[in-house]
Amino acid sequence: MNLNLIAHNQPSKTFSHPCPDLARMAERELSAFFNAVTQLFGPEQAELSADDWLQELIETDTLPASAREWRLITARTSTRLASRLNASSLSSLSAEPQTA
């Protein structure tokens, strides 16, 4: 086996792969969203919302490449959170006894 050929096909040490940057953007976005939901609605909703956020990421066609695109995932996840909270508040209202 020719080691020069192997060395020639190796990526250069100055090559910067975008994945570490994408991972940092994703981590920052999910962390900020998780912390906000925890503060506003508690840890249970934060856990559910983190799962929703990851599901939104899985359902995207391509990895987001900008902070704006990561925020779109958060916005879609916020819609799921709002729907869940709305359904929860409606079901608790219907469970309250009616007074005449």
VMD Tcl script that draws the C-alpha trace (Angstrom):
set ca {
  {0.00 0.00 0.00}
  {1.34 3.40 -0.94}
  {1.43 5.67 2.15}
  {1.86 8.75 -0.04}
  {-1.49 7.96 -1.67}
  {-3.16 7.62 1.76}
  {-1.60 10.84 3.01}
  {-2.65 12.60 -0.19}
  {-6.30 11.62 0.36}
  {-6.41 12.74 3.99}
  {-8.13 16.06 4.67}
  {-5.75 18.87 5.37}
  {-5.23 19.92 8.97}
  {-6.52 23.39 8.13}
  {-9.81 22.04 6.78}
  {-12.68 23.25 8.91}
  {-15.67 20.93 8.92}
  {-19.00 22.71 9.55}
  {-20.37 20.03 11.91}
  {-18.74 21.36 15.10}
  {-20.23 24.80 14.39}
  {-23.63 23.29 13.61}
  {-23.50 21.23 16.79}
  {-22.70 24.34 18.84}
  {-25.55 26.28 17.23}
  {-27.96 23.42 17.90}
  {-26.79 23.08 21.48}
  {-27.17 26.81 22.14}
  {-30.63 26.97 20.58}
  {-31.99 23.89 22.34}
  {-30.45 24.93 25.66}
  {-31.94 28.44 25.49}
  {-35.35 27.02 24.56}
  {-35.19 24.36 27.29}
  {-34.24 26.92 29.95}
  {-37.00 29.31 28.89}
  {-39.66 26.59 28.94}
  {-38.40 25.37 32.33}
  {-38.68 28.88 33.80}
  {-42.11 29.56 32.30}
  {-43.84 26.18 32.45}
  {-41.72 23.84 34.57}
  {-39.37 20.93 34.00}
  {-42.03 18.48 32.77}
  {-43.03 20.75 29.88}
  {-39.35 21.46 29.20}
  {-38.62 17.73 28.83}
  {-41.59 17.26 26.50}
  {-40.57 20.32 24.50}
  {-36.96 19.12 24.19}
  {-38.29 15.86 22.75}
  {-40.49 17.86 20.35}
  {-37.49 20.01 19.36}
  {-35.41 16.94 18.56}
  {-38.31 15.46 16.58}
  {-38.54 18.69 14.55}
  {-34.82 18.45 13.84}
  {-35.19 14.84 12.69}
  {-38.03 15.84 10.36}
  {-36.04 18.59 8.61}
  {-34.77 17.82 5.13}
  {-31.33 19.35 5.69}
  {-29.36 20.41 8.72}
  {-29.90 24.07 9.53}
  {-26.87 26.15 8.60}
  {-27.71 29.42 10.34}
  {-29.06 30.65 13.66}
  {-32.21 31.74 11.82}
  {-32.84 28.20 10.60}
  {-32.29 26.78 14.10}
  {-34.82 29.31 15.43}
  {-37.38 28.08 12.91}
  {-37.14 24.67 14.59}
  {-37.70 26.38 17.94}
  {-40.68 28.31 16.56}
  {-42.31 25.13 15.26}
  {-41.66 23.46 18.60}
  {-43.17 26.43 20.42}
  {-46.35 25.87 18.42}
  {-46.47 22.27 19.68}
  {-45.94 23.54 23.25}
  {-48.74 26.08 22.91}
  {-51.10 23.43 21.56}
  {-50.24 21.07 24.41}
  {-50.71 23.80 27.03}
  {-53.97 24.93 25.43}
  {-55.32 21.36 25.39}
  {-54.25 20.92 29.01}
  {-55.98 24.11 30.15}
  {-59.15 23.22 28.23}
  {-59.30 19.77 29.79}
  {-58.81 21.20 33.28}
  {-61.62 23.71 32.67}
  {-63.99 20.97 31.62}
  {-63.09 18.99 34.75}
  {-64.14 21.85 37.07}
  {-67.59 21.52 38.62}
  {-70.24 23.77 37.08}
  {-72.14 26.11 39.42}
  {-75.68 27.17 38.68}
}
mol new
graphics top color blue
foreach p $ca { graphics top sphere $p radius 0.5 }
foreach p [lrange $ca 0 end-1] q [lrange $ca 1 end] { graphics top cylinder $p $q radius 0.2 }
display resetview
